[in-house]
Amino acid sequence: MQKAEKCNGVKIMHAQHSFAERMWLTWLAELYDENDCSLDWWLLKSEWPNEAQTILQVFSNWTTALAELDKFLDECDQEKRQSDQRRLQIINRDFSAVCKHSLEDLLQALIKIQEYYGDINVVPTNSQIRACAPILHTPWPTVFRNRLGPKKKWLRYIRCYRKATTETKEIVLREIEEETRRLRIEERMACNEVYDLQCKRGHNDQIPVEVLLDDLRRIRAHLKLKDNELPTGEQMAQCTKEIGTASYVTMNRRLGHKEHWLELLHRQDEDAEIKAFMQQYKSLKMRKKVLDLDSLRAKMDQVATPEEQATMLVLLDGMKDVCAGKTFRLSVKVFGKKHNLKIQA
């Protein structure tokens, strides 16, 4: 297994696993979720014999596969926490930035622009807002958009503010404030870390690695570089001006040394291939089958050690006596593992 890598503090998740291992661990993780954290080897082999055989070839045995799956799931949880943390940092930072203008100031500015054009029943266009900025000393369109959210909501906000009395104005402003903040959070979360260009370029330390790798692909395509070629610093500066990609300094800070960039691109290609592989499986839900005890013993023997086989022999013989030709639902714990079975003796 490969050694875990870091790019200047940014960990590449699952780097200790080969491509084949990551692909099948992703498959097992989905199987794990679909079946409520219950994975039984004999059921897996019964329903997906080809996949089960491949898993044995990749991991040598089922015990190793489960151990690696535990590590993989922990890494996925860590990756999700880091991702959520980055998103919340972006949200909180953006909120601090837009708070330079109070909500009431912006509503009053919009009313002033409406009155300037003589129509209080429509929202001013971006062109009208830009034209008024130097005349009325009002903010630019992006300021309104960042603070108030979707433009389709603005007219309602303005009308609520106009109708508010001195006694109710504070309540109305608080309600609008809560709604705009909620919409900003939903919008940012829905972006799945693909933040708007203005946000991500203004705060280089928060640009997701995936975005920078996309920039690197655009640079290589723009310069028509070969598969094993990377752009020079001068070429990257040129592309920053021509197609708006991140600078060399930003990429070096977030992606690490340039010698690792091709490996990062390769890993991103592998991730895309794994995603395509997983789309072949619409469902990985296991069908619980009725098994006779002899079949159960044969299936357990395939993965059990001699000691475990001896224990299972005693256990299954005892179960056969208890069942006495009837069908039972049993919960069996063998060597620390719980198996929920429906057994027909």
Secondary structure, DSSP 8 states (H G I E B T S, - for coil): -----EETTEE-TTTTS-HHHHHHHHHHHHHHHHTTT---HHHHHHH-HHHHHHHHHHHSSHHHHHHHHHHHHHHHHHHHHHHHHHHHHHHHHHHHHHTTS-HHHHHHHHHHHHHHHT-TTS---HHHHHHHHHHH----HHHHHHHH-SGGGHHHHHHHHHH--TTTHHHHHHHHHHHHHHHHHHHHHHTTT---HHHHHH-GGG--HHHHHHHHHHHHHHHT--TT----HHHHHHHHHHH----HHHHHHHH-SGGGHHHHHHHHHHHHHHHHHHTT-S--------B-HHHHHHHHHTT--HHHHHHHHHHHHHHHHHHTT-EEEEEEEETTEEEEEEEE-
